[in-house]
Structures are given as structure tokens and as C-alpha cells.
Amino acid sequence: MPKQPRRITLRDIAEETGLSTAAVSYALRGLQVPPETQRRVREVADRLGYQADPIARALASGRTGYVGVLCGSLADVWQQDLAAALGRRFLGVGRHALIVDASNDPELEATLASQLADQRVDALIVLPVDPAAAHWKEVARRTVLTSIGDGLPGAATAAEVVFDNEAGVTDAFHRLVDCGHRRIAVMTPSRPTTPDRPAEVIAHRVARSLGLDVTLHPSPHDLDGATAVARTVLGSANPPTAFLCLADSMAYGVYAGARELGLEVPDDVSVMGFDDHPLSRLLTPPLSSYRWPADLLVDLVVKRTVRAIDENKLSRRKVLPPAAKPRGSVAPPRTAGR
């Protein structure tokens, strides 16, 4: 049986360079030594074939180099794109993203958050299903916790990059009212166990101020599930004349459900989305939606999370505004009686 080659260690590099093992360790991590020393150490490490031992590094530094990304639902195409972008950006700063899917299930979300903390991820980034859940407080004690979309009240988060749902929902309702709509269905990722998400609370409040007949309908993100919800709502005795969908993936279900019932968008029903995925521009008619600054979002999340890991510096909440993208999916109701 061939003999395994001896693993090159920090001590080997130290002997070659005349530095201490601590100095070599700092140099390889880009810390506390001059840039020219860092370059010399890396050249020797490359020549000797040194490969860092991730287990030893984690034991020595208390860090694993892994960041958890806990998505509310990867059936949502917007969350898919965001998770992929976060993974690429973290890889660019020397960290690996563990991307997991809560499937819009608050109980599964709590389990996965705890498991990722058990695996000693350096940070956990979450697009929460249930922002108000009690378990976030404990997770924040165990690892760096960053929230996207909604804040986590009661949890000591390292950073929160949240959406201005107030501005988005308010603007959407006003646009629909200006077109003559009074009965509006809101499709939401909320479930009976998560009734108090910020966007839904805002929808009720704005609807009351405008005197609208607004109903909220929990919906999955996948096309078949969202289509079934839309079909039920559209087939009711007094159907809405417009939908505001709090994810574009749900709006795709309204298009499909309307088509199955022989209805046309926007002549029979108007539809608005809420994250302006590129696919939304390919629909017929293209979907009116709200674009969140995705590149800025990823930049803020990665920079603030890395700063919290490396420097233990917390960041103030950053609120991102939406940009309205009106297109052909909104029009006045066909008749006043509908």
C-alpha cells in the first residue's frame, strides 16, 4: 500500500521563512503582518504544497468559514436568485454559504436555524417565514444573525436589511384605487401560525384608511399551489377585481388561474407583484411589480455580516425602498359591478 505523503504544516512554513508559526498563521489570513511578508509566506506555502486544515483552523480560530443562508421558500424564484448571489459573494470573500430551505414552514424554519447554529456557522442569514418567532432570540445568542426583508423583533441581530413594505403596499393600493379597484385580494406567504408579518399588518391598515374591501389569502410560492389559491379566489361569489401578490411567483399563479377560468389579465382582473423578477417581464401582459435593489442588498448583507464576524461590529438597520415598475397587468375594472 503506497505511503501517504506527509501533510505540510505551519511549522514547515515557519522553518522555511524564519518566522514564528503565529506569524505564518497571521500572514496566511492577511492579518497583523506587512503585505510583503504575507506575499513571501504565501509563495512558500504554495511551493511546499500547504493546504489549510479546516478542522484545525476552526478549533484555533473559533470559526468554520461557513455562513448559513436560511431561505423562507426556495420555490420563490426571487429567493433562488438572491441565495445564489449571496453564495457567490461570500465565496469571493473566502467563505462558503450553506443554503437551506424552510419551505415556508415556521416549525421547519426553527429546526433548521437551530441545526445551523449547532454546526457552528460563523453567521446565519435568514429570510424569515416567522419574524416574530421566539427562537430568533436564542439563535442570535449562538451566532451572528442577519435578517433580510423583515426585522426580527426581540433578537439581538448583527444586521437587518429590510424592505420598506409600508411604501410598497401603500403605493400599490393607491395605484389600484386610481384605476377604480375597490375589491382587492392580497396573496401572502403568511400562514395561520404567522399572521403578523409587517406587510400584512400594513395592508390591513392602509385598506381601512382607503375604505377598501381587502382580503388576505395565504399562498405557497410554487406555481401549482399559487394557481390553486388564485382559482379559488377568482371563482368565489364576489371575486376581487385586482390582486396584490407579495411575491411575483404568486402572481404567476394568478395568471394561470385566470386563464383556466377563461379570464384575461388585465381586462377581467388586474395583477401586481412585489419583487420584479426578470421572468415577470416575459409574461403576457408583463407584470406590474416593485423592484428592490438586489445588488445593493447583497452588498450590504455580505459586508455587514463579515464585519460582524471579523470585528464584532453591529450595524444599524438599513431600510431599502421599492421602485415601482408599472406595466400592462393593471387596468380599470371591466364593469363597476364586478
KAWORA-V949308 format. One record per helix or strand of 2 or more residues. SS is the DSSP state (2 for helix, 1 for strand). FROM is the first residue (numbers start at 0). LEN is the number of residues. If there is no record, write none. Layout:
ss;from;len
SS;FROM;LEN
SS;FROM;LEN
This chain:
ss;from;len
2;9;8
2;20;8
2;34;14
2;53;8
1;65;6
2;76;16
1;95;6
2;105;13
1;122;4
2;134;8
1;143;6
1;158;5
2;164;14
1;182;6
2;197;13
1;212;6
2;222;12
1;241;4
2;247;13
1;269;3
2;277;5
1;287;4
2;293;18
1;317;3
1;322;3
